[in-house]
Amino acid sequence: MPTPKEVFDNPLKYLDFLKSTNLEGQRFDRKEIRLEKNKIRELKESIKPCLSAFANTNKEGGLVILGIANDGTIKGTQHVDEQKLNEILQVRETLKNHVTDPKQVDLQDSDKNQLYLLYTHWTPNAICETGEAFPKAWKRVGPQNRPMTEQEREQLKRDKGIVNFEISYCCPYNPDELDKGVVEVFKEAFLETRGAQYGHSTEDILDYEGAIKKEGNDKYVFTNAGYLFFASNPCKRFGGAFVRLLRYDTSAEDLENLGSPTLNKEFYGPVPSVIQNLQSFLNESTFIQSFGKPKYPFLTVFEALVNAVIHRDYAFTSPIFCSDYKDKLVVENPGGFLQTVPPRFSLADTVLNSERRNPRLVDWMRLMKDEDGIIFVRSLSEGTRRMLETMQDAGLPAPYYETGENTTVTLYNQASISASA
């Protein structure tokens, strides 16, 4: 499928695409211009959410095509005089924080039809919204423009870096809340990598790394990232900062007979401890085994869980769920991908480039190593590549992703292959 910018730059090349029945979706919308009473006002009110949603949601922007009906029939804009057209285009002035380029297109057909295109760029560092005292903003969900809730607005601020969640204030600093084991391991690795002497206090190092900072009365406070990584009980401030493993003895689709889980285990603590304890549990338990044989490669499951812990949105109060069924394993974490990806995709046909939601957690975690001296966290691109390779080596389907407000990765086992054969 072409991008909105490609269609905007060369609309005649993509005319059949513009008329196709499956055009409208995440990045495209089309409108017929009707001149009956109140229709221009209704049209402007339908265009406004499109421009806002494209600027807020789509990194490739979005394109509104004026002059094509919902069913793909070309109606044209040649019947619209300049005054009416300018009135329609004034809808751009009702929104702030966006760039929308207009373009008139002569179709060069026998009816001398014209179209008008509005290409809205992605707004990388602001929210595109109305200029009212209580502004409205929209997000694009498939072919629909949905008004953004306050929670979605705050999430968008975090995703766009308008608000830096990691370095934001969490709570007053109290050294008694620190996990002493995590702090000592981190300090040793920190000093070793910098060739530093052991004359630095814990506060010096945490301050240097942005885990704590001075505010107001010149006393230290925890940042959000610092509390998640170094506090012994992050759930005290972030209720969903834990991982829940569940196992069911039925297939995922057999909801009527799902019953209670045969295993329900939760992992709490600072981020490094959660990851280390997950590694130990997967190694020592039968969670990913069936009749003594692994249903999935250990590395694939562990990498999926590490990615969830490191890249989730911790402002959400829901935990990470890892649910094992007879036919598949599903890991779900709050927060979607920051990079542009399809809403559903397989690692077999989509390469994930690293775009970090929590860069401090990632960098700090790279100083932490397992008992074999291996770092826990790799780049997202390297980690997902290893997930794909280990699943392929095991003769299993590539990991499958769904993303939106949450991110879900599904691993299928031999039972799912047999059921679909």
ABEGO torsion letter per residue (X at the ends): XBBAAAAAABAAAAAAAAABAAABBAABBBBBBBABBGAAAAAAAAAAAAAAAAAAABAAEBBBBBGBBAAGBBAEAAABBAAAAAAAAAAAAABBGBBBBBBBBBAGBAAGBBBBBBBBBBBAABBBBBABABBBBBBBBEABBBBBBAAAAAAAAAAAGABBAAABBABBBBAAABBAAAAAAAAAAAAAAAGBBAABBAAAAAAAAGABBBBGAGBBBBBAAAAAAABABAAAABAABBBBBBBBABBAABAAAAEBBABBBBBBEBAAAAAAAAAAAAAABAAABBGGBBABBAAAAAAAAAAAAAABBAABABBBBBBBBAABBBBBBBEBBABBBBABBBAAABBBBBBBABAAAAAAAAABBBAAGBBABBBAAAAAAAAAAAAAAAGBBBBBBBBBABBBBBBBBAAAAAAAX
